[in-house]
Amino acid sequence: MADAGMLRFHVPEPEVRPGGT
């Protein structure tokens, strides 16, 4: 699951969360 990997290092960054998800 690529989503899980991206979310892992994107969790600490709320600014990237809306753009990554």
DSSP file (Angstrom, degrees, kcal/mol; ACC not computed):
  #  RESIDUE AA STRUCTURE BP1 BP2  ACC     N-H-->O    O-->H-N    N-H-->O    O-->H-N    TCO  KAPPA ALPHA  PHI   PSI    X-CA   Y-CA   Z-CA
    1    1 A M     >        0   0    0      0, 0.0     4,-1.0     0, 0.0     3,-0.1   0.000 360.0 360.0 360.0 112.3    0.0    0.0    0.0
    2    2 A A  H  >  +     0   0    0      1,-0.2     4,-2.2     2,-0.2     5,-0.2   0.805 360.0  64.6 -73.3 -28.3    1.7    3.2   -1.2
    3    3 A D  H  > S+     0   0    0      1,-0.2     4,-2.6     2,-0.2     5,-0.2   0.909  99.2  52.2 -60.6 -42.9   -0.8    5.3    0.7
    4    4 A A  H  > S+     0   0    0      1,-0.2     4,-1.6     2,-0.2    -1,-0.2   0.899 110.2  48.6 -61.9 -41.5    0.4    4.0    4.1
    5    5 A G  H  X S+     0   0    0     -4,-1.0     4,-1.1     2,-0.2    -1,-0.2   0.907 113.6  45.7 -66.3 -42.4    4.0    4.9    3.3
    6    6 A M  H  X S+     0   0    0     -4,-2.2     4,-0.6     1,-0.2    -2,-0.2   0.891 112.0  51.3 -69.2 -38.8    3.2    8.4    2.1
    7    7 A L  H  X S+     0   0    0     -4,-2.6     4,-1.7    -5,-0.2     3,-0.4   0.835  99.9  66.5 -66.6 -32.3    0.9    9.1    5.1
    8    8 A R  H  < S+     0   0    0     -4,-1.6    -1,-0.2     1,-0.3    -2,-0.2   0.922 112.5  29.4 -57.0 -49.3    3.6    7.9    7.5
    9    9 A F  H  < S+     0   0    0     -4,-1.1    -1,-0.3     1,-0.2    -2,-0.2   0.457 120.4  56.6 -92.8   0.0    6.0   10.8    6.7
   10   10 A H  H >< S+     0   0    0     -4,-0.6     3,-0.8    -3,-0.4     7,-0.3   0.570  85.2  81.1-101.5 -13.8    3.1   13.2    5.9
   11   11 A V  T 3< S+     0   0    0     -4,-1.7    -2,-0.1     1,-0.2    -3,-0.1   0.918  89.6  51.7 -58.7 -47.2    1.4   12.8    9.2
   12   12 A P  T 3  S+     0   0    0      0, 0.0    -1,-0.2     0, 0.0     3,-0.1   0.677 104.7  65.7 -65.6 -16.2    3.7   15.3   11.0
   13   13 A E    X>  +     0   0    0     -3,-0.8     4,-1.2     1,-0.2     3,-0.9  -0.817  58.4 178.4-112.1  94.3    3.0   17.8    8.2
   14   14 A P  T 34 S+     0   0    0      0, 0.0    -1,-0.2     0, 0.0    -3,-0.0   0.741  81.9  62.5 -63.5 -23.8   -0.7   18.8    8.3
   15   15 A E  T 34 S+     0   0    0      1,-0.2     4,-0.4     2,-0.2    -2,-0.0   0.826 107.7  41.3 -71.7 -31.2   -0.1   21.2    5.4
   16   16 A V  T <> S+     0   0    0     -3,-0.9     4,-2.7    -6,-0.2     5,-0.3   0.663  99.0  77.9 -89.5 -18.1    0.9   18.3    3.1
   17   17 A R  H  X S+     0   0    0     -4,-1.2     4,-2.8    -7,-0.3    -2,-0.2   0.947  95.4  43.8 -57.6 -54.6   -1.9   16.0    4.4
   18   18 A P  H  4 S+     0   0    0      0, 0.0    -1,-0.2     0, 0.0    -2,-0.1   0.802 119.1  45.4 -62.4 -29.2   -4.7   17.6    2.3
   19   19 A G  H  4 S+     0   0    0     -4,-0.4    -2,-0.2     2,-0.1    -3,-0.1   0.803 116.3  44.0 -84.8 -30.0   -2.5   17.8   -0.7
   20   20 A G  H  <        0   0    0     -4,-2.7    -3,-0.2     1,-0.2    -1,-0.1   0.886 360.0 360.0 -81.6 -40.4   -1.2   14.2   -0.4
   21   21 A T     <        0   0    0     -4,-2.8    -1,-0.2    -5,-0.3    -2,-0.1   0.513 360.0 360.0 -73.7 360.0   -4.4   12.5    0.4
